[in-house]
Amino acid sequence: MKLLFALSIVVAVIGGGVATSTAQAHFLHHKKNLTLSERIDYFNHSIDHEKNSIIWFRKVRANVWHSLSRVTYGEGESNRAERLGFAHRVYREIQFHKQALRWHKELLARYKQKWVKLHPPPPPAPSHYSAWMCIHSYEGSWTDSGAPYYGGLQMDMEFQQTYGSELLRTKGTANNWTPAEQMAVAEKAYASGRGFYPWPNTARYCGLI
């Protein structure tokens, strides 16, 4: 009797599968009300819920099968059939939660990809960041557009064409580049063997040459 009572509770819980499906439809209809970070948080929790549900229902199914092995002939075939029906319904519930888990994982991956596109990681700091910042403190503004030298490291056109040709082509002169991009181009010049000598005066002020 205790087992049958427990299984009757399981039947009530299984009804939640329909409710879960309805919740998915509700979420899809109202997801515009959630921010991207809220959607990611929602599906992280949903995935945990589905995993726990699968574990729980598997335990229930194992208990049902174990009880079937203990059913005696005297209990009758109706009792066995009833328990087999429970086992089948629990199995269907496991499959339902597996499908829900796949659906949640797919949407979570989609939202995470969108998050990465909207929030790209910042570029790593240049190897000689402090040196470039010191040189910059004696040079012009990062947005200095006064020819013949441009940007916060005062690059002339030949320098930009040699070490920053792609940026020059796509964004214009160095005053249109971000500080990180300007320092990255300066790093290319440094790595080519020129060191800090393109800035002979300010590099000396900074004790770099």
N, C-alpha and C positions, 0 to 999 in steps of 0.2 A: 504493500500500500504506500509506503514511504516513497518508493521509486516512482510509482504512478503519479503521486502528488508532485514530485519534483519535475517529472516530465510534463505535467500540465502547466507548470510555470514556464518551462522551455517553450511550449506552444505559444504562450502569451508573448514571450520575448521575440519569437520568430516573426510575429506580426510586425515587429519593428522594421523588418526588411522593406516592407511597402512604405513605411514612414520614411526610411532612409532614402528610398527612391524619390519620394515626394520632396524631401529636403534638398536633394540634388537639383531637381527641377526648380525649386524655389531659389536656390543659390544662383543658378544660371540666369534666372529672370532678374534677380536683384543685385548681381555682382557689380553693376555700375555704381552702386552706393558704397562699395568698399574701395579703399585705396589699394595700391599694388602691394604695399607691405602687409596690409591687413589680409589680403588674399593669400599671400605666402604663409602667413601665420595660421590662417584658417586651415589650409591644406596640410600643413605640418601636423596640426592637431588631429585632423581627420585621418591621416595616414596612421598615426599612432592608435587611434580608435579602431580602425579596420583591422590592424594587426592583432590587437588585443581581442577583438571579437572572434577572429579566426582561431586564435589559440583556445579561447573559451569554448567555442562550439566543437572544436576537435576533441576537447576533453569530455564534453557532454556525449558526443557520439561514441567515444571509446567506452564510456560507462554504460551506454545503452547496449553496445555489442557484448560487453562483459555480462550484463544482466541476461541477455538472450542465451548465453551459454549455460546459465543456471536455471533456465525454465524447464521444469519437469513435464513429463507427458500428462500428468494429472492436472496441470494448470490449464490445459486446453489450448487448441490452436488459435482461438480468438485472442488470447493474451499475447501469444507470440506475434500474431499478425499486427496487433496494436503497437507493439514495441518496434516491429520492423517499419511500421508507418512513421513512428517518431524518428527512427534512425534515418529514414529517407528524407524527411523534412529537415532534419538537422544538416544532412549532406547538402541539400539545396541551399540552405542558408549559408553554409561555408562557401559554396560556389558564388553566391550573390556577393558576399563580402570580398571575395577574391577579385571579382569584376569591379567592385567599387574601389578597391585598393589600386587596381591598374588605372582606373579613371582619375583618381586623385593624384597618382604619381605623374601621369601625363600632364595634367594641368599645372601641377607644381613646377615641373621642369620648364613648361612654357613660360610661366610667370617669372621664374628665376632667370631665364634667358633674357626676358624683357628688362628685368631689374639690372642685369649686367650691362645691357646696352645703354640704359639711362644713367647708370652710375659706374662708368668705367674706372678701373683703379688708376690712381695718379701715376704718372711716369716716375721711375726711380730718379732720385736726386743724382745729378752729375757727380762723377768721381771727385772733381775738384770744385765742388759747390762753393765752399768758403772762399776759394781763390777767385772764382768768377764774381762772387758778390762783392769782394773787396775791389776788384778792378772796376766793376759797375759803379761803385760809390764815387769813383773819380771820373767816370765817363758820363754819358748822357742818360736821359730817361729811357725806359724800356720802349716807349712809344715815340721817341725822337725821330722825326721824319726829315730833318734838315740835311740835305745833300752836302757833301759827298759821303757822309758817314751816317749810319742808321742804327737805331735801337740802343739798348742799354749797354752794349759792348762796342758800339761805334764801328760797325762793319762796313767796309766800302763795297762797291758792286762786285769787284773781282773776287773778294773774299767770299761773298754770298754765293756767287756763281760756282766757285770751286768747292765749297764745303756744304752749301745749303741749296743746291740747285732745285731740288724738288719743292722745298718750301717757297723759294723765290718764284717758281712757276705757278704754284697753286695759291699762294697767299700774298704774293707781292714782296716788297722789301722788308727788311728785318723788323721795322717798327710795327708791322702787322703780325709778327710772330709772338707767341707767348714767351715769357721769360725762360721757361724750361726749354722751349725749342731753340731759343737763342743760345743758351748755355750748351745744349746738345751739339749745335753746329760748332761752337767754340771748342768743344771736346774733340770733335773730328779733326780740327786743325791741330790741336795739341797732340793727338795720337799719331798724326802724319809725320811728326818729327819737328814741328815748328815750336812746340812748347808754348811759353807765354810771350815769345818775342814779337808777335804781331801787336802787342801792347807794351812797347819798350819803356815808356815813362811810368804809366800807372802800375805795371807789374813790378817795377823797381820800388815804387812807393809801398807796395804790399809785401816787399821782400821776397818776391818770387824768382827774380833773376839778379 
